Amino acid sequence: MSFNFLTLTKNDILRLFASFLLGMITGITILNLLVGPQLDQLIFEREELLSEIESQQTTLDKLEESLAEERRKVIQDLTIEIENKIDKHIKQELKKDIFEILKSLIGRDISKVDGKLLAETLDGRIIIVEKKSYKLNFLWIIIQPNAIISFKIIEEK
């Protein structure tokens, strides 16, 4: 007596394989029909976001460039030069006192600094160091991010 409970013929195996393939193709098609529009929407949104990132990066670059230009238009440092030869300690104290007078220029927009008014204000000004009077004779000024102001000092008697 032969027991044919789990025996499959070649035709049975081919039918099972064909049914399996047909089921896979049908499942993939249905999945594609269900997920396809969502996938298409996600691809569309991704491209929009990439475009928006590129646009915002361009804007950011231009703003940084503009900000860098703004930084260049502001007085960032102030150098005081004294042309004549006087005692180095007195010269140091005079520079310190002149800097105290002019320190409000740092951070100010270069286009808003009036060099002529500044010259008229400083020329002839008297500064007292160690109980001696020193008169400032304004020589020249360079108004740029690293501003330079030059004086000749005359000791008053």
MINU-720802 format. One record per atom (N, C-alpha, C): residue number from 1; residue in one letter; atom name; z, y, x. Coordinates in steps of 0.05 Angstrom, whole numbers, plus 32768, in hexadecimal, padded with zeros to 4 digits. Example, Ala and Ser with C-alpha at 12.3 -4.5 7.8 and 13.67 -1.06 7.14 Angstrom:
2
 resi resn name   up north east
    1    a    N 809C  7F8E 8108
    1    a   CA 809C  7FA6 80F6
    1    a    C 809C  7FBE 8108
    2    s    N 808E  7FD3 8101
    2    s   CA 808F  7FEB 8111
    2    s    C 809D  8001 8102
! end
This chain:
157
 resi resn name   up north east
    1    m    N 8000  7FE9 8010
    1    m   CA 8000  8000 8000
    1    m    C 8000  8019 8011
    2    s    N 7FED  8029 800C
    2    s   CA 7FEA  8041 801C
    2    s    C 7FF7  8059 800D
    3    f    N 8003  8068 801D
    3    f   CA 8011  807F 8013
    3    f    C 8002  8098 801A
    4    n    N 7FF4  80A5 8007
    4    n   CA 7FE2  80BC 800B
    4    n    C 7FEF  80D6 8001
    5    f    N 8008  80D8 8004
    5    f   CA 8016  80F0 7FF9
    5    f    C 800F  810A 8008
    6    l    N 800F  810A 8022
    6    l   CA 800A  8122 8031
    6    l    C 7FF1  8120 8042
    7    t    N 7FDF  8112 803B
    7    t   CA 7FC7  8110 804A
    7    t    C 7FB2  8123 803F
    8    l    N 7FA6  8131 8051
    8    l   CA 7F91  8145 8049
    8    l    C 7F77  813D 8056
    9    t    N 7F62  8141 8047
    9    t   CA 7F48  813C 8052
    9    t    C 7F3D  8155 805F
   10    k    N 7F27  8152 806C
   10    k   CA 7F1B  8169 8079
   10    k    C 7F13  817E 8065
   11    n    N 7F09  8177 804E
   11    n   CA 7F01  818A 8039
   11    n    C 7F1A  8198 802E
   12    d    N 7F30  8189 802B
   12    d   CA 7F49  8196 8021
   12    d    C 7F52  81AB 8035
   13    i    N 7F51  81A5 804E
   13    i   CA 7F5A  81B8 8063
   13    i    C 7F47  81D1 8063
   14    l    N 7F2D  81CD 8060
   14    l   CA 7F1A  81E3 805F
   14    l    C 7F1F  81F4 8046
   15    r    N 7F24  81E8 802F
   15    r   CA 7F2B  81F7 8017
   15    r    C 7F44  8207 801A
   16    l    N 7F59  81FB 8026
   16    l   CA 7F72  820A 802A
   16    l    C 7F6D  8221 803D
   17    f    N 7F5E  821D 8052
   17    f   CA 7F58  8232 8066
   17    f    C 7F48  8248 8058
   18    a    N 7F34  8241 8048
   18    a   CA 7F24  8255 803A
   18    a    C 7F35  8265 8026
   19    s    N 7F47  8257 8018
   19    s   CA 7F59  8264 8005
   19    s    C 7F6C  8277 8014
   20    f    N 7F76  826E 802B
   20    f   CA 7F87  827F 803B
   20    f    C 7F78  8298 8044
   21    l    N 7F60  8295 804E
   21    l   CA 7F50  82AC 8057
   21    l    C 7F49  82BF 8040
   22    l    N 7F42  82B3 8028
   22    l   CA 7F3C  82C3 8011
   22    l    C 7F55  82D3 8008
   23    g    N 7F6C  82C7 800A
   23    g   CA 7F85  82D4 8003
   23    g    C 7F8C  82EB 8016
   24    m    N 7F87  82E5 8030
   24    m   CA 7F8C  82FA 8044
   24    m    C 7F79  8312 8040
   25    i    N 7F60  830C 803B
   25    i   CA 7F4C  8322 8037
   25    i    C 7F53  8332 801E
   26    t    N 7F5A  8324 8009
   26    t   CA 7F62  8331 7FF0
   26    t    C 7F7C  8342 7FF4
   27    g    N 7F8F  8337 8002
   27    g   CA 7FA8  8346 8008
   27    g    C 7FA4  835E 8019
   28    i    N 7F93  835B 802E
   28    i   CA 7F8D  8372 803F
   28    i    C 7F7E  8387 8030
   29    t    N 7F6B  837F 801E
   29    t   CA 7F5C  8393 800E
   29    t    C 7F6F  83A2 7FFC
   30    i    N 7F81  8394 7FEE
   30    i   CA 7F93  83A1 7FDC
   30    i    C 7FA6  83B3 7FEB
   31    l    N 7FB0  83AA 8002
   31    l   CA 7FC2  83BA 8013
   31    l    C 7FB3  83D3 801D
   32    n    N 7F9A  83D0 8024
   32    n   CA 7F8A  83E7 802D
   32    n    C 7F86  83FB 8017
   33    l    N 7F81  83F1 7FFE
   33    l   CA 7F7D  8403 7FE8
   33    l    C 7F97  8412 7FE1
   34    l    N 7FAE  8405 7FE5
   34    l   CA 7FC8  8412 7FDF
   34    l    C 7FD1  8425 7FF5
   35    v    N 7FCE  841C 800E
   35    v   CA 7FD8  842C 8024
   35    v    C 7FC3  843F 802F
   36    g    N 7FAA  843A 802B
   36    g   CA 7F95  844B 8036
   36    g    C 7F98  8469 8030
   37    p    N 7F9C  8471 8016
   37    p   CA 7F9F  848D 8010
   37    p    C 7FB7  849A 801E
   38    q    N 7FCD  848A 8020
   38    q   CA 7FE5  8495 802E
   38    q    C 7FDF  8498 804B
   39    l    N 7FD1  8485 8057
   39    l   CA 7FCA  8487 8073
   39    l    C 7FB7  849E 8078
   40    d    N 7FA4  84A2 8066
   40    d   CA 7F92  84B8 8068
   40    d    C 7FA1  84D3 8067
   41    q    N 7FB4  84D5 8054
   41    q   CA 7FC5  84ED 8052
   41    q    C 7FD5  84F2 806B
   42    l    N 7FE1  84DD 8076
   42    l   CA 7FF0  84E0 808F
   42    l    C 7FDF  84E9 80A6
   43    i    N 7FC7  84DE 80A8
   43    i   CA 7FB5  84E7 80BE
   43    i    C 7FAE  8504 80BA
   44    f    N 7FA8  850C 80A1
   44    f   CA 7FA2  8528 809B
   44    f    C 7FB9  853B 80A2
   45    e    N 7FD2  8533 809A
   45    e   CA 7FE9  8544 80A1
   45    e    C 7FEE  8545 80BF
   46    r    N 7FEA  852F 80CD
   46    r   CA 7FED  852F 80EA
   46    r    C 7FDA  8543 80F7
   47    e    N 7FC1  8543 80EE
   47    e   CA 7FAD  8555 80FA
   47    e    C 7FB4  8572 80F3
   48    e    N 7FBE  8577 80DB
   48    e   CA 7FC7  8592 80D4
   48    e    C 7FDE  859B 80E5
   49    l    N 7FF1  8589 80E9
   49    l   CA 8008  8590 80FA
   49    l    C 8000  8595 8117
   50    l    N 7FEE  8585 8121
   50    l   CA 7FE4  858A 813C
   50    l    C 7FD6  85A5 813F
   51    s    N 7FC7  85AB 812A
   51    s   CA 7FB9  85C6 812A
   51    s    C 7FCE  85DC 8129
   52    e    N 7FE2  85D8 8118
   52    e   CA 7FF8  85ED 8116
   52    e    C 8007  85F0 8130
   53    i    N 800C  85D9 813E
   53    i   CA 801A  85DA 8158
   53    i    C 8009  85EA 816C
   54    e    N 7FEF  85E4 816C
   54    e   CA 7FDE  85F2 817F
   54    e    C 7FDD  8610 8179
   55    s    N 7FDC  8617 8160
   55    s   CA 7FDC  8634 8158
   55    s    C 7FF7  8641 8160
   56    q    N 800D  8634 815B
   56    q   CA 8027  863F 8162
   56    q    C 802B  8640 8180
   57    q    N 8020  862D 818F
   57    q   CA 8021  862E 81AC
   57    q    C 8012  8646 81B7
   58    t    N 7FFA  864B 81AB
   58    t   CA 7FEB  8662 81B4
   58    t    C 7FFA  867C 81AE
   59    t    N 8006  867D 8196
   59    t   CA 8016  8695 818F
   59    t    C 802D  8698 81A2
   60    l    N 803B  8682 81A8
   60    l   CA 8052  8683 81BA
   60    l    C 8049  868D 81D6
   61    d    N 8033  8682 81E0
   61    d   CA 8029  868B 81FA
   61    d    C 8023  86A9 81FA
   62    k    N 8016  86B3 81E5
   62    k   CA 8010  86CF 81E4
   62    k    C 8029  86E0 81E2
   63    l    N 803D  86D7 81D3
   63    l   CA 8056  86E5 81D1
   63    l    C 8065  86E5 81EC
   64    e    N 8065  86CF 81FA
   64    e   CA 8071  86CE 8214
   64    e    C 8063  86E1 8228
   65    e    N 8049  86E1 8226
   65    e   CA 8039  86F4 8237
   65    e    C 8040  8710 8230
   66    s    N 8041  8716 8216
   66    s   CA 8048  8731 820E
   66    s    C 8064  8739 8217
   67    l    N 8077  8726 8214
   67    l   CA 8092  872B 821D
   67    l    C 8093  8730 823B
   68    a    N 8083  8721 824A
   68    a   CA 8083  8725 8267
   68    a    C 8078  8740 826D
   69    e    N 8064  874A 825E
   69    e   CA 805A  8765 8262
   69    e    C 806F  8779 825B
   70    e    N 807E  8774 8246
   70    e   CA 8093  8787 823F
   70    e    C 80A8  8788 8255
   71    r    N 80AE  8771 8261
   71    r   CA 80C2  8771 8277
   71    r    C 80B8  8782 828E
   72    r    N 809E  8782 8293
   72    r   CA 8094  8791 82A9
   72    r    C 8094  87AF 82A4
   73    k    N 8096  87B7 828A
   73    k   CA 8095  87D3 8283
   73    k    C 80B1  87DF 8282
   74    v    N 80C5  87D0 828A
   74    v   CA 80E1  87DA 8289
   74    v    C 80EB  87DD 82A5
   75    i    N 80FB  87F2 82AA
   75    i   CA 8106  87F5 82C5
   75    i    C 811C  87E0 82C8
   76    q    N 8117  87CE 82DC
   76    q   CA 8129  87B8 82E1
   76    q    C 813D  87BD 82F8
   77    d    N 8134  87CD 830B
   77    d   CA 8145  87D2 8322
   77    d    C 8141  87EF 832B
   78    l    N 8155  87FA 8337
   78    l   CA 8154  8816 833F
   78    l    C 815D  8817 835D
   79    t    N 814C  8823 836D
   79    t   CA 8152  8826 838A
   79    t    C 8154  8844 8390
   80    i    N 816A  884B 839E
   80    i   CA 816D  8867 83A6
   80    i    C 816A  8869 83C4
   81    e    N 8158  887B 83CC
   81    e   CA 8154  887E 83E9
   81    e    C 815D  889A 83F1
   82    i    N 816A  889C 8408
   82    i   CA 8172  88B6 8413
   82    i    C 8163  88B8 842E
   83    e    N 8153  88CD 8430
   83    e   CA 8140  88D0 8446
   83    e    C 814D  88D9 8460
   84    n    N 8161  88EB 845F
   84    n   CA 816C  88F5 8478
   84    n    C 8182  88E4 8483
   85    k    N 8189  88E8 849C
   85    k   CA 819C  88D8 84AA
   85    k    C 81B8  88E5 84A6
   86    i    N 81C8  88D7 8497
   86    i   CA 81E5  88DF 8495
   86    i    C 81F6  88C6 8499
   87    d    N 820F  88CB 849B
   87    d   CA 8222  88B4 849F
   87    d    C 821D  889E 848B
   88    k    N 821C  8885 8494
   88    k   CA 8215  886F 8483
   88    k    C 8229  886B 846C
   89    h    N 8242  8872 8471
   89    h   CA 8256  886F 845C
   89    h    C 8253  8884 8446
   90    i    N 824D  889C 844E
   90    i   CA 8247  88B1 843B
   90    i    C 822E  88AB 842C
   91    k    N 821A  88A2 843A
   91    k   CA 8200  889B 842E
   91    k    C 8204  8885 8419
   92    q    N 8215  8871 8420
   92    q   CA 821B  885C 840D
   92    q    C 8229  8867 83F4
   93    e    N 823C  8878 83F8
   93    e   CA 824B  8884 83E1
   93    e    C 8238  8895 83D0
   94    l    N 8227  88A5 83DD
   94    l   CA 8213  88B5 83CE
   94    l    C 8201  88A4 83BE
   95    k    N 81F7  888E 83C9
   95    k   CA 81E5  887C 83BA
   95    k    C 81F4  8871 83A2
   96    k    N 820D  886A 83A6
   96    k   CA 821D  885F 8390
   96    k    C 8220  8873 837A
   97    d    N 8227  888C 8381
   97    d   CA 822A  88A1 836D
   97    d    C 8210  88A8 835F
   98    i    N 81FA  88A9 836E
   98    i   CA 81E0  88AE 8361
   98    i    C 81D8  8898 834F
   99    f    N 81DE  887F 8357
   99    f   CA 81D8  8868 8346
   99    f    C 81E8  8869 832C
  100    e    N 8201  8872 832E
  100    e   CA 8211  8874 8316
  100    e    C 8205  8889 8302
  101    i    N 81F9  889E 830D
  101    i   CA 81EC  88B2 82FC
  101    i    C 81D3  88A6 82EF
  102    l    N 81C4  8896 82FE
  102    l   CA 81AA  888D 82F5
  102    l    C 81A9  8871 82E9
  103    k    N 81C0  8863 82E8
  103    k   CA 81C0  8847 82E0
  103    k    C 81B6  8843 82C3
  104    s    N 81B7  8858 82B3
  104    s   CA 81AD  8855 8297
  104    s    C 818F  8852 8296
  105    l    N 8181  8857 82AD
  105    l   CA 8164  8852 82AE
  105    l    C 815D  8835 82AD
  106    i    N 816F  8824 82B7
  106    i   CA 8169  8807 82B8
  106    i    C 8168  87FC 829B
  107    g    N 8153  87EF 8295
  107    g   CA 814E  87E4 827B
  107    g    C 813E  87F6 8269
  108    r    N 8139  880E 8272
  108    r   CA 812B  8822 8261
  108    r    C 810D  881D 8265
  109    d    N 80FE  8822 824F
  109    d   CA 80E1  881F 824F
  109    d    C 80D5  8834 8262
  110    i    N 80C3  882A 8274
  110    i   CA 80B8  883C 8289
  110    i    C 80A9  8853 827C
  111    s    N 809B  884E 8266
  111    s   CA 808B  8863 8259
  111    s    C 809D  8879 824D
  112    k    N 80B6  8873 8249
  112    k   CA 80C8  8887 823D
  112    k    C 80D9  8896 8251
  113    v    N 80D5  8891 826B
  113    v   CA 80E3  889F 8280
  113    v    C 80D3  88B7 8288
  114    d    N 80DF  88CF 8286
  114    d   CA 80D2  88E8 828D
  114    d    C 80D9  88EF 82AA
  115    g    N 80C7  88E9 82BC
  115    g   CA 80CC  88EE 82D9
  115    g    C 80D1  890B 82DF
  116    k    N 80C3  891D 82D2
  116    k   CA 80C7  893A 82D8
  116    k    C 80E3  8943 82CF
  117    l    N 80EB  893A 82B8
  117    l   CA 8106  8941 82AE
  117    l    C 811B  8935 82C1
  118    l    N 8117  891D 82C9
  118    l   CA 8129  8910 82DB
  118    l    C 812B  891F 82F6
  119    a    N 8114  8927 8300
  119    a   CA 8114  8936 831A
  119    a    C 8123  8951 8317
  120    e    N 811D  895F 8301
  120    e   CA 812B  8979 82FC
  120    e    C 8149  8975 82F9
  121    t    N 8151  895F 82ED
  121    t   CA 816D  895A 82E9
  121    t    C 817C  8954 8303
  122    l    N 816F  8945 8314
  122    l   CA 817C  893D 832D
  122    l    C 8179  8951 8344
  123    d    N 8164  8960 8345
  123    d   CA 815F  8972 835B
  123    d    C 8175  8988 835B
  124    g    N 8182  898B 8371
  124    g   CA 8197  89A0 8374
  124    g    C 81B2  8997 836A
  125    r    N 81B5  8980 8361
  125    r   CA 81CF  8976 8357
  125    r    C 81E2  8972 836E
  126    i    N 81FB  8978 836A
  126    i   CA 8210  8976 837E
  126    i    C 8221  895D 8379
  127    i    N 8225  894E 838E
  127    i   CA 8236  8936 838D
  127    i    C 824C  8939 83A2
  128    i    N 8264  8934 839A
  128    i   CA 827B  8937 83AD
  128    i    C 8283  891B 83B7
  129    v    N 8283  8918 83D1
  129    v   CA 828C  88FF 83DE
  129    v    C 82A0  8907 83F4
  130    e    N 82B7  88FB 83F3
  130    e   CA 82CD  8900 8407
  130    e    C 82D2  891E 840A
  131    k    N 82D4  892B 83F4
  131    k   CA 82DB  8948 83F2
  131    k    C 82C6  895A 83FF
  132    k    N 82AD  8950 8402
  132    k   CA 8297  8960 840C
  132    k    C 8282  8960 83F7
  133    s    N 8273  8976 83F5
  133    s   CA 825E  8978 83E1
  133    s    C 8243  8973 83EE
  134    y    N 8233  8963 83E0
  134    y   CA 8218  895D 83E9
  134    y    C 8204  8963 83D3
  135    k    N 81F0  8973 83DA
  135    k   CA 81DB  897B 83C7
  135    k    C 81C4  8968 83C9
  136    l    N 81BA  895F 83B1
  136    l   CA 81A3  894D 83AF
  136    l    C 818A  895E 83AE
  137    n    N 8178  8959 83C1
  137    n   CA 815D  8964 83BF
  137    n    C 814A  894D 83B8
  138    f    N 8140  894E 839F
  138    f   CA 812F  8939 8395
  138    f    C 8115  893A 83A4
  139    l    N 810C  8923 83AF
  139    l   CA 80F2  8921 83BD
  139    l    C 80DC  8915 83AC
  140    w    N 80E1  88FC 83A3
  140    w   CA 80CC  88EE 8393
  140    w    C 80D9  88D7 8384
  141    i    N 80C9  88CE 836F
  141    i   CA 80D2  88B8 835F
  141    i    C 80BA  88A6 8359
  142    i    N 80BF  888C 8359
  142    i   CA 80AB  8878 8350
  142    i    C 80B7  886A 8338
  143    i    N 80AA  886D 8321
  143    i   CA 80B4  8861 8309
  143    i    C 80A4  8848 8303
  144    q    N 80B0  8831 8308
  144    q   CA 80A4  8817 8304
  144    q    C 80BB  8804 8300
  145    p    N 80B5  87EA 82FC
  145    p   CA 80CC  87D7 82F7
  145    p    C 80E1  87D9 830D
  146    n    N 80D9  87DD 8325
  146    n   CA 80EC  87E1 833B
  146    n    C 80EA  87FF 8343
  147    a    N 80F8  8810 8334
  147    a   CA 80F6  882D 8339
  147    a    C 8103  8835 8353
  148    i    N 80F7  8849 8360
  148    i   CA 8101  8854 8379
  148    i    C 8104  8872 8377
  149    i    N 811B  887D 837E
  149    i   CA 811F  889A 837E
  149    i    C 8128  88A2 839A
  150    s    N 811B  88B7 83A4
  150    s   CA 8121  88BF 83C0
  150    s    C 812D  88DC 83C0
  151    f    N 8141  88DF 83D1
  151    f   CA 814E  88F9 83D3
  151    f    C 8151  8901 83F0
  152    k    N 8153  891B 83F4
  152    k   CA 815D  8926 840E
  152    k    C 8178  8932 8408
  153    i    N 818C  892D 8418
  153    i   CA 81A7  8936 8413
  153    i    C 81AD  894D 8426
  154    i    N 81B9  8962 841A
  154    i   CA 81C2  8979 842A
  154    i    C 81E0  897C 8426
  155    e    N 81EE  897D 843D
  155    e   CA 820B  8980 843B
  155    e    C 8212  899E 8436
  156    e    N 8221  89A3 8421
  156    e   CA 8229  89BE 8419
  156    e    C 8242  89C5 8429
  157    k    N 8244  89DD 8431
  157    k   CA 825B  89E6 8441
  157    k    C 826E  89F6 8431
! end
